[in-house]
Amino acid sequence: MIKTDKRIIYVELLEEGTACWRPVESEYLGNELYRIVGEKPEDENWAFSVRDVVKCKLKEFQEGSHELVAHERINQ
């Protein structure tokens, strides 16, 4: 049985009028790469889709927390 390393990353919500981020479940693939596996609510427009492999980087949010955010889709 293969064990996957599940992590929460943040995906930007589009068409919100202000910067908004959704925490989503992902699988860590190594080398800053993650596969989005969480479910997308029907009424949200995400910058990336479920099953996309994305590169993540740390972002400092307004309240001072540092979280991993998806910033680039990787073709696989």
TAZILIN-V957921 format. One record per pair of residues at least 12 apart in sequence whose C-alpha atoms are under 10 Angstrom apart, sorted by the first residue. I is the first residue (numbers start at 1). J is the second residue. If there is no record, write none. Layout:
BEGIN
i: {I & I}
j: {J & J}
END
This chain:
BEGIN
i: {4 & 4 & 4 & 4 & 5 & 5 & 5 & 5 & 5 & 5 & 6 & 6 & 6 & 6 & 6 & 6 & 6 & 6 & 6 & 7 & 7 & 7 & 7 & 7 & 7 & 7 & 7 & 7 & 7 & 7 & 8 & 8 & 8 & 8 & 8 & 8 & 8 & 8 & 8 & 8 & 8 & 8 & 8 & 8 & 9 & 9 & 9 & 9 & 9 & 9 & 9 & 9 & 9 & 9 & 9 & 9 & 9 & 9 & 9 & 9 & 9 & 9 & 9 & 10 & 10 & 10 & 10 & 10 & 10 & 10 & 10 & 10 & 10 & 10 & 10 & 10 & 10 & 10 & 11 & 11 & 11 & 11 & 11 & 11 & 11 & 11 & 11 & 11 & 11 & 11 & 11 & 12 & 12 & 12 & 12 & 12 & 12 & 12 & 13 & 13 & 13 & 13 & 13 & 14 & 14 & 14 & 14 & 14 & 15 & 15 & 15 & 15 & 16 & 16 & 20 & 21 & 21 & 21 & 21 & 21 & 22 & 22 & 22 & 22 & 23 & 23 & 23 & 23 & 24 & 24 & 24 & 24 & 24 & 24 & 24 & 25 & 25 & 25 & 25 & 26 & 26 & 26 & 26 & 26 & 26 & 27 & 27 & 28 & 28 & 29 & 29 & 29 & 30 & 31 & 31 & 32 & 32 & 32 & 32 & 32 & 32 & 33 & 33 & 33 & 33 & 33 & 33 & 33 & 33 & 33 & 34 & 34 & 34 & 34 & 34 & 34 & 34 & 34 & 34 & 35 & 35 & 35 & 35 & 35 & 35 & 35 & 35 & 35 & 35 & 36 & 36 & 36 & 36 & 36 & 36 & 36 & 36 & 37 & 37 & 37 & 37 & 37 & 38 & 38 & 39 & 47 & 47 & 47 & 47 & 48 & 48 & 48 & 48 & 49 & 52 & 52 & 52 & 52 & 52 & 53 & 53 & 53 & 53 & 53 & 53 & 54 & 54 & 54 & 54 & 54 & 54 & 54 & 55 & 55 & 55 & 55 & 55 & 55 & 55 & 56 & 56 & 56 & 56 & 56 & 56 & 57 & 57 & 57 & 57 & 58 & 58}
j: {26 & 27 & 28 & 29 & 26 & 27 & 28 & 29 & 30 & 34 & 25 & 26 & 27 & 28 & 29 & 34 & 35 & 36 & 37 & 23 & 24 & 25 & 26 & 27 & 28 & 34 & 35 & 36 & 37 & 68 & 22 & 23 & 24 & 25 & 26 & 27 & 28 & 34 & 36 & 37 & 38 & 67 & 68 & 69 & 21 & 22 & 23 & 24 & 25 & 26 & 27 & 28 & 34 & 35 & 36 & 38 & 56 & 57 & 58 & 67 & 68 & 69 & 70 & 22 & 23 & 24 & 25 & 26 & 36 & 56 & 57 & 58 & 59 & 67 & 68 & 69 & 70 & 71 & 23 & 24 & 36 & 46 & 47 & 48 & 49 & 54 & 56 & 68 & 69 & 70 & 71 & 45 & 46 & 47 & 48 & 69 & 70 & 71 & 44 & 45 & 46 & 47 & 48 & 44 & 45 & 46 & 47 & 48 & 44 & 45 & 46 & 47 & 44 & 45 & 46 & 46 & 47 & 61 & 69 & 70 & 40 & 44 & 46 & 69 & 38 & 67 & 68 & 69 & 36 & 37 & 38 & 39 & 40 & 50 & 69 & 37 & 38 & 39 & 50 & 38 & 50 & 51 & 52 & 53 & 54 & 51 & 53 & 53 & 54 & 53 & 54 & 55 & 55 & 55 & 56 & 54 & 55 & 56 & 57 & 68 & 70 & 53 & 54 & 55 & 56 & 57 & 70 & 72 & 73 & 74 & 51 & 52 & 53 & 54 & 55 & 56 & 70 & 73 & 74 & 49 & 50 & 51 & 52 & 53 & 54 & 55 & 70 & 73 & 74 & 48 & 49 & 50 & 51 & 52 & 53 & 54 & 70 & 49 & 50 & 51 & 52 & 53 & 50 & 51 & 51 & 70 & 71 & 72 & 73 & 70 & 71 & 72 & 73 & 73 & 72 & 73 & 74 & 75 & 76 & 70 & 72 & 73 & 74 & 75 & 76 & 69 & 70 & 71 & 72 & 73 & 74 & 75 & 68 & 69 & 70 & 71 & 72 & 73 & 74 & 68 & 69 & 70 & 71 & 72 & 73 & 69 & 70 & 71 & 72 & 70 & 71}
END
